[in-house]
Amino acid sequence: MLSAENVTKQVISPEGPLTILSDVSFSIGKGESVAIVGASGAGKSTLLALLAGLDLPSSGTIRLNGIDLTALDEDGRAALRAANVGFVFQSFHLVPSLNAMENVMLPLELAGNETPKRSALRILEQVGLKERVSHYPSQLSGGEMQRVAIARAFATEPAVLFADEPTGNLDSRTGEHIMDLMFELNRNSSTTLLLVTHDKVLAGRCDREISLDAGRLIGDRRAAA
């Protein structure tokens, strides 16, 4: 479903070339839940952006659903993301001028869904927001906004869902409920779930834990059966 082969990412800094990722390789199967862990500055978010085709590596190959992202131009990567990828971020990224229903309908309409309102309502009901569909982000709590973001991400039934610190702005109890929801949707939809987190308990709930340190892969642990 998703693979990285000898992926390196360098950027130019005032002090010269800076290596953010160095020779990272692994593969992830359909339906797996995988946590990317490591200290701040380890390269976690950079790796997530590369795997999602939001950026290109300096060298190496990334394949999503069998397609080499590094061989595509920006438009090609955007089309591949639209067809295969969902995102959930720490800061929600909801459109403030759209209500909950409209935020979830947006990717469905862009994907050409013929019944976007019906599909959006179904997924909002799944995340427990049936009574909040007409509310705007400013009228929702942090946990409710993240549930809208999750509904939006899962609405198009993506092959892969990328989550970057999805509970970072939530209290521990709300964060736990949000992750229960994400794992439930992951199981029910067979979507591959890839998340960046500092939370060791959350990482331990995933099928695998990929560890980075100073841009290098230092561990790839599978959960005990």
ABEGO torsion letter per residue (X at the ends): XBBBBGBBBBBBBAAEBBBABBGBBBBBBBGBBBBBBEBBGAGAAAAAAAAAGABBBABEBBBBGGBBAAABBAAAAAAAAAAABBBBBAAGGBBAABBAAAAAAAAAAAAGBABAAAAAAAAAAAAGAAAAAABBAAABBAAAAAAAAAAAAAAAGBABBBBBGAAAABBAAAAAAAAAAAAAAAAAAGBBBBBBBABAAAAAABABBBBBBGGBBABBBBBBX
